């Protein structure tokens, strides 16, 4: 007989009466104990989102629970899935020359602060290879030029598939992904942009911010779409700055913001707390 197992149910559907009752009743009838439940009905789109974390009793598997939920899921035409809360999400990290976000992700993974498993690092430069080697992570140097971009992205997809990765994390990867790749991996690529979007999109956002004399700088973790720096926002944070800070000082202050924002974005995604809602997200924070 299997031990009790902690599971997560994610669902979205049209908002209508009876959804919560149907889910709670089905879980109770299966002997499951709900530990945490969060839901949101969006009055603008008419959609309902729900995340339920629960314990299935000994002898009841994830597949058993999924089979029990199928009827209520069909009745409400749900998009849904049941996950094992103990599973570590396999991620592929892409980086260029700035390695602070990569180092932070590796540290948090090692300390158990992120429920992920970094299966590979891909870079268009060789600079971060010693970091990957030191941590036993396969490193793939895939140079990118205007003429080789399609071949480089094809190679990245090969690595993504071969490693079993379920998420790509752009940890200051300073290349714009193609529309084809962004669409193919929609909802499975998280980028860290070094500004508080929607302000200061594109290149050198700290220098843009300095030129405008801002009093706050920030960073944004978002899903990648074919529109540059326009993807659904997952996580943001900011720090106060002043007229006395140079553009280079803003860059230095921003590194810490970028690392923690990216880590939080990856964490809530890995914990199945993020739902796409058109051009926005619903995030059920812990």
C-alpha positions in Angstrom: 0.0 0.0 0.0 1.3 3.5 -0.9 1.9 6.1 1.8 -0.3 9.3 2.0 0.7 11.6 -0.8 0.5 15.4 -1.0 -1.1 16.6 -4.3 -2.0 19.8 -6.0 -5.1 20.3 -8.2 -5.1 23.2 -10.7 -8.2 24.1 -12.7 -9.7 26.9 -14.7 -13.1 27.1 -16.4 -16.1 29.4 -16.9 -17.3 30.7 -13.6 -20.6 29.2 -12.5 -22.2 27.9 -9.3 -21.2 24.5 -7.9 -17.5 24.3 -8.9 -16.1 24.5 -5.4 -18.7 22.2 -3.9 -18.1 19.7 -6.7 -14.3 19.6 -6.1 -14.5 19.6 -2.3 -17.1 16.8 -2.4 -15.2 14.7 -4.8 -12.0 15.0 -2.7 -13.8 14.3 0.5 -15.4 11.2 -1.0 -11.9 10.0 -2.0 -10.8 10.4 1.6 -8.6 13.4 0.8 -7.9 16.1 3.3 -7.7 19.7 1.9 -4.7 21.6 3.3 -5.0 24.8 1.3 -7.4 26.2 -1.2 -7.4 29.4 -3.2 -9.8 30.6 -5.9 -10.6 33.6 -8.0 -13.5 34.5 -10.3 -12.5 37.1 -12.8 -15.5 39.4 -13.4 -13.9 40.8 -16.6 -13.4 37.5 -18.4 -15.9 35.3 -16.6 -13.3 32.8 -15.9 -12.7 30.9 -12.6 -9.3 29.7 -11.3 -8.7 27.4 -8.4 -5.7 25.7 -6.8 -6.2 23.1 -4.1 -3.4 21.4 -2.1 -4.5 18.2 -0.3 -3.3 14.9 1.1 -4.6 11.7 -0.4 -4.8 8.8 2.1 -2.6 5.7 2.0 -3.4 3.5 -0.9 -4.9 6.4 -3.0 -2.6 7.5 -5.8 -2.5 10.6 -7.9 -4.1 8.6 -10.8 -6.9 7.5 -8.5 -7.7 11.1 -7.5 -7.6 12.2 -11.2 -10.0 9.4 -12.2 -12.4 10.5 -9.4 -12.2 14.1 -10.5 -12.9 13.4 -14.2 -16.6 13.5 -13.9 -16.8 17.0 -12.2 -14.1 18.3 -14.5 -16.1 17.2 -17.6 -19.3 18.7 -16.2 -17.8 22.1 -15.9 -15.5 21.8 -19.0 -12.4 22.4 -16.9 -8.8 22.8 -17.9 -7.2 20.9 -15.1 -4.3 18.7 -13.8 -3.3 17.0 -10.7 0.4 17.2 -9.6 2.6 15.5 -7.0 3.6 18.4 -4.7 7.0 16.6 -4.0 8.1 16.6 -7.6 10.9 18.9 -8.5 10.3 20.8 -11.8 13.1 20.2 -14.3 14.3 23.5 -15.7 16.7 24.6 -18.4 18.5 27.9 -17.6 19.7 30.2 -20.4 22.3 32.8 -19.6 24.7 35.2 -21.4 27.6 36.9 -19.6 25.8 38.2 -16.5 25.8 35.3 -14.1 24.2 36.7 -10.9 20.7 35.2 -11.6 22.2 31.8 -12.5 24.2 31.7 -9.3 21.2 32.6 -7.2 19.1 29.9 -8.8 21.8 27.3 -8.2 22.2 28.3 -4.6 18.4 28.3 -3.9 18.1 24.9 -5.5 20.9 23.5 -3.4 19.4 24.9 -0.2 16.0 23.4 -1.0 14.4 26.9 -1.3 13.3 26.2 -4.9 11.4 23.1 -5.9 13.3 22.7 -9.1 16.1 20.6 -10.7 18.4 22.5 -13.1 18.9 19.9 -15.8 21.1 22.1 -18.1 22.6 25.5 -18.7 22.6 26.9 -22.2 24.6 30.0 -23.1 25.6 32.0 -26.2 29.0 32.6 -24.4 31.4 30.3 -22.7 31.8 32.5 -19.5 29.4 30.6 -17.2 30.8 27.1 -17.9 33.0 27.0 -14.8 29.9 27.7 -12.6 27.9 24.9 -14.2 30.9 22.5 -14.1 31.5 23.2 -10.4 27.8 22.4 -9.6 27.7 19.3 -11.8 25.2 20.8 -14.3 25.6 20.0 -18.1 26.7 23.1 -20.0 25.9 23.8 -23.6 27.7 26.6 -25.4 25.4 27.5 -28.3 26.7 30.7 -30.1 24.1 32.9 -31.8 24.5 35.3 -34.7 22.0 36.8 -37.0 22.8 34.2 -39.6 22.7 31.2 -37.2 19.8 32.1 -35.0 17.4 29.5 -36.4 20.0 26.7 -36.0 20.8 27.9 -32.5 17.2 27.8 -31.4 16.7 24.4 -33.0 19.7 23.2 -30.9 18.2 24.7 -27.8 14.9 22.8 -28.4 16.9 19.6 -28.9 18.4 20.1 -25.5 15.1 21.0 -23.9 13.5 17.8 -25.2 16.5 15.6 -24.5 16.8 16.7 -20.8 13.1 16.5 -20.1 12.9 20.1 -19.1 9.5 21.5 -18.5 10.4 25.2 -18.1 13.0 27.5 -19.7 14.4 30.2 -17.5 16.0 33.2 -19.2 18.4 34.3 -16.4 19.7 37.4 -18.2 19.9 35.7 -21.6 20.5 38.7 -23.8 19.0 37.4 -27.0 15.5 38.0 -28.3 13.8 34.7 -29.0 12.0 34.2 -32.3 8.2 34.3 -32.6 8.2 30.6 -33.5 10.1 29.5 -30.4 8.1 31.9 -28.1 4.9 30.4 -29.5 6.0 26.8 -29.4 6.9 27.1 -25.7 4.2 29.5 -24.7 3.7 29.5 -20.9 6.9 27.6 -20.5 9.5 30.3 -20.7 10.1 32.8 -17.9 12.3 35.9 -18.5 13.7 38.4 -16.0 13.6 41.9 -17.4 15.6 44.5 -15.6 12.9 47.2 -15.3 9.5 47.6 -13.7 7.5 46.8 -16.8 5.7 48.2 -18.7 8.3 51.0 -18.2 11.6 50.9 -20.0 11.3 48.0 -22.3 14.1 46.8 -24.5 17.8 47.4 -24.1 19.6 49.3 -21.4 16.6 49.9 -19.2 18.7 51.2 -16.2 20.2 53.8 -18.5 16.7 54.7 -19.7 15.6 55.0 -16.1 18.6 57.2 -15.2 17.9 59.5 -18.1 14.4 60.0 -16.9 15.5 60.6 -13.3 13.3 57.9 -11.8 13.0 57.4 -8.0 12.4 53.7 -8.1 14.0 51.0 -10.2 12.7 47.4 -10.5 12.7 44.1 -12.2 9.9 41.9 -13.7 9.6 38.2 -14.0 7.2 37.4 -16.9 6.3 34.7 -19.4 7.9 35.2 -22.9 5.7 36.0 -25.9 6.5 37.0 -29.4 6.1 40.7 -28.4 9.3 41.8 -26.7 8.9 42.4 -22.9 5.1 42.2 -23.2 4.4 38.8 -21.8 2.1 38.1 -18.8 3.7 39.4 -15.6 4.3 36.9 -12.8 6.4 38.8 -10.2 7.8 42.3 -9.7 9.8 44.3 -7.1 11.5 47.7 -6.8 14.0 49.6 -4.8 14.2 53.4 -4.1 17.0 55.3 -5.8 17.9 59.0 -6.0 19.3 61.7 -8.2 22.7 60.9 -6.8 22.9 57.4 -8.3 24.8 57.0 -11.6 23.5 54.7 -14.3 26.2 52.2 -13.3 25.1 52.3 -9.7 21.5 51.6 -10.8 22.8 48.5 -12.6 24.6 47.3 -9.4 21.5 47.9 -7.3 19.3 46.2 -9.9 21.3 42.9 -9.8 19.9 42.0 -6.4 16.3 42.9 -7.4 16.6 40.8 -10.6 17.9 37.7 -8.7 15.1 37.7 -6.1 12.3 38.5 -8.5 13.4 35.7 -10.9 13.6 33.2 -8.1 10.1 34.1 -6.8 8.7 33.9 -10.3 10.3 30.4 -10.8 9.1 29.3 -7.4 5.4 30.1 -7.8 5.5 28.6 -11.3 7.1 25.4 -10.0 4.6 25.2 -7.1 1.8 25.4 -9.7 0.5 28.7 -8.4 0.4 30.7 -11.7 -2.5 30.6 -14.2 -2.5 32.4 -17.5 -5.4 34.7 -17.9 -5.2 36.3 -21.3 -2.4 38.9 -21.2 -2.3 38.7 -17.4 -1.7 36.1 -14.8 -3.5 34.9 -11.7 -0.9 34.1 -8.9 -2.0 32.4 -5.7 0.8 33.4 -3.4 1.7 31.1 -0.5 
